[in-house]
Amino acid sequence: MSAAAPIVLAANAPFALSTDVRKPASNPALVYLAGLHSRNSRVSMTSKLNVVARLLGWTDIYDCPWQELRADYVIGILTKLAEEGGRPRADGEPRGRQGTCINCYLSAIKGVAKAAWLSKRLPYETFLEISAVKGVRVSREMAGRSLSYRESGKLIRVLEETDIRTVRDRAMLLLMLGCGLRRGEIPDLRFEDYDREDASLTLIGKGDKERTVYLPDEVAEALDAWIDGFRGKAPGRMFGRIRKNGELSLATALDPRSVGLILKTRLDEAGIDERTTPHDLRRTFATRLLDDKVDIVTIKNMMGHANIQTTTRYDRRDDETQKRAARNVRL
């Protein structure tokens, strides 16, 4: 949805602005966002709540009186998102957002409603009614894919140059492919959390959960080459921005979007499907471990998931894997 042509639920705002919600303490949306542990989650949910505010007829999260939400407004928002919240079709007709995306919007709205209730700005009955709104049942085929060994080999080969940018990119992308790191975890990695002798890296992942990842030899070699060749051993960010003159700035953090753009550039150079996403590297990591018969509890821990159900959604093994398994069935 572009800022130039916002979609709205009603011609006028459905309820009156009654408080100065630009003060964080009086804005349930800001209270909810402050409680999110991940910077990436805050950015994502802020964007979604801005969309919700516009659907309700307001300008943004500051302008919208969240404490006056009602369950029927929430249902109307979900309906509008399902009908025409996504990018237009090729023929110009509106297209709705996917179910998983709509459910994420609902989660944000419920979080704001809870913050409003806890601050005694939303009646308990209204909070219960909003909490009872059901999400969209998602039954479509899982998104994303796993790279083939041929594809990952092509990606690695375009990262064999020894200039500063390529050495950095190789270390970052191999951490994603070989250790299953999310793109949002790359910018916050720190040198002092890397144990070179143990080839392990401690990081804070999604949900503010700390985990230790163990680096395969090829990944450790790529990271060591980055440290020894360009970064150095001073404490601080593991990666940073590289200026046009080739100067490294560790004081200037990368962001998840930049990591995604770096991957896209390298995929283009390797001639790999442009629809491949950063999260597909994480799916590849999980799929290959499953294919190597690593038990799923271990994979769950390696990926930093809270439960096994999440881990199972990363399995992208193809029909050939099922055929091999079928041949091993004993009757």
Secondary structure, DSSP 8 states (H G I E B T S, - for coil): --TTS---SSSS-SS---S-TTSGGG-HHHHHHHT-S-HHHHHHHHHHHHHHHHHTT-SSTTTS-GGG--HHHHHHHHHHHHHH-S---TTS------HHHHHHHHHHHHHHHHHHHHTT-S-HHHHHHHHT-------S--------HHHHHHHHHTT---SHHHHHHHHHHHHHHHH---GGGSTT-BGGGEETTTTEEEEE-GGG-EEEEE--HHHHHHHHHHIIIII-S-SSBS--EE-TTS-EESSS---HHHHHHHHHHHHHHHT--TT--HHHHHHHHHHHHHHTT--HHHHHHHHT-SSHHHHHTT----HHHHHHHHHT---
